Amino acid sequence: MPTTPRGLVYPSSTDDPNVPADMQALAQSIEAVWDGQPYCVTHHSTTQSLTTATMTAAAIDTDDSDVLGMHSTSTNTSRIVAPSAGLYIGTATVNFASNATGVRILTLRKNSGGVGTAGTQLGYIELSAASAIHYMQVQGVIALAASDYLELFAYQNSGGALNAQVTNFTVARFA
């Protein structure tokens, strides 16, 4: 895999898609070059039922690594809060249950108050469910002030409730 000047690995556009392995490689790269910048790695331990045609804040119940208390598993659990000002990268991966109807959307938003169309959008991806892709990843880079926060939202319009699981939601300051 190619690397950034700071040594972070990332998948090439010609690599076969393997989102879980790519996310693990990114997390390991961040760990390897971490220089005291705040970061938080989270996931949700079970599936979350998404109502059709509704933008839903992702449920996050597990902190894999949270060095400065950026995420709470009891209050505003969809948020990862910046402890200090800087440039941050947010990245998230969601696994949707199989269903060939409609579209799937992921969006990362800044200071959205739990509303999937509010705040500032920094990452967005939309795919047709007919594409047979069940894992989706969204990412974005944004300047955050202390106490700004990022939230992940998921959407599907299959015509009924559909399960999804956040397999990774990571926010890290890099400058």
C-alpha positions in Angstrom: 0.0 0.0 0.0 1.2 3.6 -0.6 2.0 5.8 2.3 1.7 9.5 3.1 4.9 11.6 3.9 4.2 11.0 7.6 4.1 7.2 7.0 0.3 6.6 7.1 -0.7 3.7 4.8 -3.7 4.0 2.6 -5.3 1.8 -0.1 -4.4 2.5 -3.7 -7.3 3.1 -6.1 -6.3 -0.1 -7.8 -6.3 -2.3 -4.7 -9.1 -4.8 -4.2 -11.6 -3.3 -1.6 -11.1 -4.7 1.9 -12.5 -2.1 4.2 -11.9 -3.9 7.5 -8.3 -4.6 6.6 -7.8 -1.0 5.3 -9.3 0.5 8.5 -7.0 -1.7 10.6 -4.0 -0.6 8.6 -5.0 3.0 9.0 -5.5 2.6 12.8 -2.1 0.9 13.1 -0.4 3.6 11.1 -1.9 6.3 13.3 -0.7 4.4 16.4 2.8 4.0 14.9 3.3 7.8 14.3 1.1 9.2 17.0 2.8 12.2 18.5 0.5 13.0 21.4 -2.3 14.3 19.2 -5.8 13.4 20.5 -7.6 10.6 18.8 -10.6 8.3 19.5 -11.4 4.9 18.0 -14.9 3.5 18.6 -17.5 1.1 17.3 -20.9 -0.3 18.1 -21.0 -3.8 19.4 -24.3 -4.9 17.9 -26.5 -4.0 14.9 -28.7 -0.9 14.9 -32.1 -1.0 13.2 -32.4 1.9 10.7 -35.9 3.0 9.8 -36.5 3.3 6.1 -36.0 6.8 4.6 -34.7 8.3 7.8 -31.3 9.8 8.4 -30.2 8.2 11.7 -27.4 9.1 14.1 -25.1 6.1 14.6 -25.2 4.4 17.9 -21.7 4.0 19.4 -21.3 1.9 22.6 -17.6 0.9 22.7 -14.4 2.9 22.9 -11.5 0.9 21.5 -9.0 3.7 22.2 -9.9 7.1 23.7 -6.8 8.8 25.0 -8.5 12.1 26.1 -12.1 11.2 26.8 -13.4 12.4 23.4 -16.4 10.0 23.4 -19.0 9.1 26.1 -20.8 5.7 26.1 -23.6 7.2 28.2 -24.3 10.8 27.1 -24.5 12.0 23.4 -23.1 8.6 22.3 -23.2 9.5 18.6 -20.6 12.3 19.2 -16.9 12.4 19.2 -15.8 15.7 20.8 -12.6 17.6 20.0 -10.6 18.3 23.2 -8.6 21.1 21.5 -8.5 23.1 18.3 -6.8 21.7 15.2 -7.2 19.8 12.0 -9.0 16.5 12.4 -9.7 13.5 10.2 -12.9 11.6 10.7 -13.5 8.2 9.2 -16.2 5.6 9.7 -17.2 2.2 8.3 -20.7 0.8 8.4 -21.8 -2.7 7.5 -25.4 -2.8 6.1 -27.5 -5.9 6.0 -28.1 -7.4 2.6 -31.0 -5.9 0.7 -31.0 -5.0 -3.0 -33.6 -2.1 -2.8 -32.9 1.6 -2.6 -29.7 3.5 -1.6 -27.4 3.6 1.4 -25.9 6.9 2.6 -23.2 7.7 5.2 -22.4 11.2 6.2 -20.1 12.8 8.8 -21.2 16.1 10.2 -19.8 18.7 12.5 -21.9 20.2 15.3 -25.2 18.8 13.9 -27.1 18.4 17.2 -28.2 14.9 16.3 -29.9 16.0 13.0 -28.5 14.4 9.9 -29.0 17.4 7.7 -27.7 20.1 10.2 -24.3 21.3 11.0 -21.4 21.1 8.5 -21.0 18.1 6.3 -17.4 16.9 5.9 -17.9 13.5 4.4 -20.7 11.9 2.3 -21.0 8.7 0.3 -24.1 7.3 -1.4 -24.4 3.9 -3.1 -27.1 2.0 -4.8 -28.1 -1.1 -2.8 -28.1 -3.0 -6.1 -24.3 -2.6 -6.1 -24.1 -5.5 -3.6 -21.7 -3.5 -1.5 -22.5 -3.9 2.2 -19.5 -2.2 3.8 -19.3 1.5 3.2 -16.7 4.0 4.4 -16.9 7.8 4.7 -14.1 10.2 5.7 -13.3 13.9 5.8 -10.9 16.4 7.1 -12.0 19.6 9.0 -10.8 22.2 11.3 -12.4 21.9 14.8 -12.4 24.2 17.8 -12.3 22.8 21.3 -15.7 21.3 22.1 -16.7 20.9 18.4 -17.9 17.4 17.7 -18.4 15.0 14.8 -21.4 12.7 14.3 -21.9 9.8 11.9 -25.3 9.4 10.2 -26.6 6.5 8.2 -29.6 6.3 5.8 -31.3 3.6 3.8 -34.6 3.5 1.9 -35.2 -0.3 1.3 -38.9 0.1 2.2 -38.5 -1.4 5.7 -36.2 -1.4 8.7 -32.7 -2.6 7.9 -29.9 -3.5 10.3 -26.5 -1.8 10.1 -23.5 -1.9 12.4 -20.8 0.7 12.9 -17.6 -1.3 12.7 -15.4 1.7 13.1 -15.7 5.4 13.9 -12.4 7.2 14.3 -11.5 10.8 14.8 -7.9 12.0 15.1 -6.2 15.4 15.2 -3.2 15.5 13.0 -2.3 19.2 13.0 
